[in-house]
Amino acid sequence: MIEARTANTAMLAAYLPLELERPDLREQWLRRLLSNQFLVAFDIMIPFACQT
């Protein structure tokens, strides 16, 4: 989201460095990742927040 500067999942999926057979599966992969209950956004964002 920081690099793409949007919360649009379709646009975010385009920025992902994923090697997939079909490019249309990027958005599906991202939606599954974001719906994962074990993904804690706060823990992921700490390194970015601590950068000076």
Backbone bond lengths (Angstrom), bond angles and torsions (degrees), N, CA, C in turn:
res aa  C-N    CA-C-N  psi(-1)  N-CA   C-N-CA  omega(-1)  CA-C   N-CA-C  phi
1 M - - - 1.437 - - 1.522 110.93 -
2 I 1.304 115.90 -32.62 1.458 119.51 -179.34 1.528 110.28 -66.37
3 E 1.319 116.60 -44.94 1.462 120.29 -178.45 1.523 111.95 -74.48
4 A 1.328 116.99 -42.65 1.465 120.89 -178.00 1.519 112.10 -77.06
5 R 1.324 117.01 -23.22 1.465 123.35 -179.93 1.525 112.67 58.44
6 T 1.339 115.07 39.70 1.451 121.09 178.20 1.520 109.15 -156.15
7 A 1.317 116.15 158.14 1.459 121.08 174.82 1.526 110.62 -103.61
8 N 1.309 116.85 4.24 1.458 122.16 179.59 1.524 108.78 -70.72
9 T 1.342 116.83 118.65 1.467 120.04 -175.62 1.527 112.42 -64.86
10 A 1.310 117.97 -32.46 1.466 119.95 178.86 1.525 110.38 -65.15
11 M 1.325 116.79 -42.00 1.467 120.28 179.46 1.525 110.68 -72.34
12 L 1.325 117.62 -38.10 1.461 120.71 177.55 1.527 110.86 -62.23
13 A 1.314 116.34 -40.91 1.463 121.07 -178.97 1.532 110.98 -60.06
14 A 1.317 117.29 -32.60 1.464 120.62 179.51 1.528 111.84 -67.10
15 Y 1.328 117.71 -24.89 1.464 121.97 -179.28 1.527 113.37 -86.22
16 L 1.323 117.60 -10.81 1.461 120.30 -176.20 1.522 111.72 -71.68
17 P 1.329 116.48 133.29 1.470 119.45 178.29 1.528 110.75 -85.41
18 L 1.327 116.59 62.46 1.461 121.64 -178.89 1.518 110.43 -105.15
19 E 1.322 115.56 138.80 1.457 121.14 174.71 1.523 107.06 -98.56
20 L 1.314 116.66 97.25 1.452 121.73 179.97 1.514 109.75 -118.91
21 E 1.341 115.62 151.04 1.458 119.68 179.11 1.524 111.22 -64.52
22 R 1.332 115.33 -38.04 1.466 120.35 -179.16 1.520 109.31 -121.02
23 P 1.317 117.64 123.32 1.470 120.62 -178.28 1.528 113.62 -62.57
24 D 1.330 117.79 -25.95 1.458 119.78 -178.84 1.529 112.35 -70.73
25 L 1.319 118.00 -11.25 1.457 121.17 178.89 1.529 112.43 -82.38
26 R 1.314 117.64 -9.80 1.466 121.37 179.15 1.524 111.61 -60.11
27 E 1.319 116.53 -47.28 1.460 119.86 -178.70 1.525 111.06 -65.54
28 Q 1.315 117.21 -39.35 1.462 120.77 177.90 1.530 110.04 -62.40
29 W 1.335 116.97 -43.01 1.467 121.21 178.38 1.523 110.45 -60.97
30 L 1.327 116.81 -44.01 1.459 121.42 -179.46 1.526 111.12 -64.49
31 R 1.316 117.71 -43.36 1.468 120.83 179.19 1.526 111.28 -62.50
32 R 1.320 117.42 -39.77 1.471 120.73 177.30 1.522 110.54 -65.50
33 L 1.313 116.53 -41.31 1.465 119.99 178.75 1.520 110.98 -62.20
34 L 1.319 116.87 -46.87 1.456 120.83 -177.44 1.528 112.89 -68.63
35 S 1.312 117.81 -24.20 1.461 120.36 179.08 1.523 112.42 -87.27
36 N 1.324 117.61 -1.90 1.464 122.08 179.41 1.523 109.46 -68.20
37 Q 1.329 116.36 122.08 1.462 120.91 -177.74 1.529 112.88 -69.27
38 F 1.318 117.61 -18.20 1.460 120.84 -179.33 1.528 112.89 -88.93
39 L 1.300 117.70 -4.91 1.453 122.93 177.74 1.527 108.55 -81.09
40 V 1.323 116.99 118.63 1.464 121.71 -178.70 1.525 107.71 -109.32
41 A 1.315 115.59 105.19 1.464 121.29 -175.27 1.531 111.72 -59.23
42 F 1.318 117.79 -37.58 1.455 120.84 -178.93 1.529 111.00 -60.32
43 D 1.313 117.27 -44.35 1.468 121.02 179.97 1.528 112.11 -65.67
44 I 1.308 116.52 -33.12 1.457 120.94 -179.57 1.529 110.87 -73.37
45 M 1.321 117.52 -35.40 1.458 121.62 -174.23 1.532 113.32 -84.82
46 I 1.330 118.92 -12.82 1.473 121.28 -178.68 1.532 112.44 -54.04
47 P 1.333 120.74 -48.70 1.477 119.39 -179.67 1.540 112.90 -59.66
48 F 1.332 116.99 -35.73 1.468 119.55 179.43 1.518 110.94 -71.46
49 A 1.312 117.40 -36.20 1.471 121.84 -179.71 1.523 110.91 -70.85
50 C 1.312 117.60 -28.93 1.468 121.45 -176.60 1.532 112.84 -83.96
51 Q 1.330 117.72 -12.49 1.459 120.21 179.18 1.524 110.31 -66.72
52 T 1.316 115.98 140.93 1.470 119.84 177.94 1.496 110.98 -115.59
